[in-house]
Amino acid sequence: HPSYRHRNSIQQLELPQRKAALIVPAFETLHYRLTFPKSKAELLSMLDMGSLYTFRYHVWPKGHAPTDYAKWRTATVPYRVSWQPDFEPYVVVRRDCPKYDQRFVGFGWNKVSHIMELDAQEYELLVLPNAFMIHMPHAPSFDISKFRLSAGYRGCLQTLREEFHQDLSRRYGAAALKYLTAERSL
């Protein structure tokens, strides 16, 4: 039974003894009605037929590109990926992990800053080989509309991002420089 095997493979990761963020690869559909795939094989065939896409492929590919979907297609064991700028995967973490930074409510930078903090604390970013989630279409949120329409909102978000970088530098010293350097080169 696949879910039993999946549970076993997660137990073999010995998570209580290590700092790890388990990445659940994300996909999306543009269809309002979708028969949810029962297996990875079924999902891959839907992907190949074009009824599913990797998450935000059309609008924000770098948010999930580090998941390495090409590798995921054939992966049978969890594999490690590296942090990259704007990476915002969906993760499963232990309760004692760093909390979301509450400055980033609404739209923008909540998941990005959380993954950055996990990486700064040397969490392993591990992609689960047999797990997946599918984002269904829905109306745009109130906050994303504000982000798109308001220069003030975008300016505030930029200020909060700069503050966040300063806090990372204070907490993690030279190790946090890579985040600022990555930001500046974008």
Summary of the structure (lengths in Angstrom):
residues: 186
radius of gyration: 17.7
end to end distance: 44.8
largest distance: 52.1
contacts: 477
relative contact order: 0.18
helix: 47%
strand: 12%
